[in-house]
Amino acid sequence: MPSRFTLFGSNGSTVAYVAQLIDEALDTELSLRESSFKGGEYFFNRDNQGMEISVERHIPDEEGEYAEPGFSDYDVLVYVNYGRKATEERIAALSGLHLLRFETV
C-alpha cells in the first residue's frame, strides 16, 4: 500500500490554535515540542498505526530560506505523514486550513 504525505497551510493563526483545532477534530492530543530546526515550538502526534501529524511555524531560517519556499505566504504548516484519507479530509474541512500538497509514494 502506498504511503500518503499531505501538507496543509494556515494564515493568521498560531501553531497552538491550529493544533487545538486538529486535536478537537480528530479527538487526539498533539504534544508540545521544541526544535530550533522547526522554528521553535511545534506540536506533534504519532498514532499506533504510524501516522504522524506535525504543526509547525513557517518562518525563514537564519539565511532567509523557508522550509517550504513555494508556500512562504503561509504562517503555519501541518504535515500529515503516512496519513489516512479520512483523517486528511477531516483536517481539510477545518476553517482556515488549505491543502497545499498531496503525494503518495
N, C-alpha and C positions, 0 to 999 in steps of 0.2 A: 504494500500500500504506500503511495507517495506521501511524503511529508509536506505539510502546509505551513507557509510563512506569510503572515499578514501584517501590514503596517497601517496604523491609523494616526491621524493628527488632530490637534485641537489648538485653537487660537483663543487667547484671552482667559485661559484657565490656569490653575496651578496643578502640579503633579498630585498634590493631596486631594484636590477636588475631583480630578479625573479618576484617581484610584478609588475614591469613595463611590463614585457612580458605578464603576465596574464591580466593586465589592457587592453593592446592592443588587445590581442586575444579574450577577452570577451566583449570589449567595456564597461568596468566598471571602477570604481575607488576604489582601496583599500586604506584605510586611515591609516596613520602612527599612531601607538600607542606605549605605553611604559609599560613594565611589567618585574620586576625582575624575576618573576616566568617563563616567556617565554624567558629569556636570554637577556633582554633589549628591543631594538626597534623591532617591528614587524608590519606587515601590515594586515588589516582585512576588510572584507566586509560581510554584511548580506543583502541579497536582500529581496524584498517584499514578496517572497514566502518562506522565512526562510532558504534558502541555505546560508551556511557560508563558506568563504574561508579565511584561515589564513596562512600567510607566515612568518616563524619563523627561527631564527638561531638555530642550533642544536649543542650546546656546553655542556660540562659536568657542573653539578652544583657544589656547594662548596664541596660536598662529592665525586666528581668524577663520578657521575651517569648521564647517558643520559636519556632524556625523552623517547626515543625510542632506547633501548640498542641494539636491533637487527640490527639497521641501523646507528651505530655510525660512519660509514665512510662517511656519507652524512653531508655536511655543512649547508644546508638549507632544511627545511621540509615544505611541502604545505599540509595542511589539508583541505579537502573538505567534509563538514558535511551536511547531508540532501541534497546531490547533485542530479544532473540530468545527465543521461548518456551522452547527447550531450555536456554538459559542461565539464565533465570528459575527453571525447575524445578530445576536443579542447586543454585542458591542457596537456594531454598525448602527443599530437603532437608537443608541443613546444620543441625546441632544448635544450638539456641538462637536461630535466626533465625525471625522471624514475618512473614508477609505482612501489610502494613498497608494498602496501597492499590495498585490497578492501574487504569490507564486507557489508552485508545487515542484518538489524535487524528488 
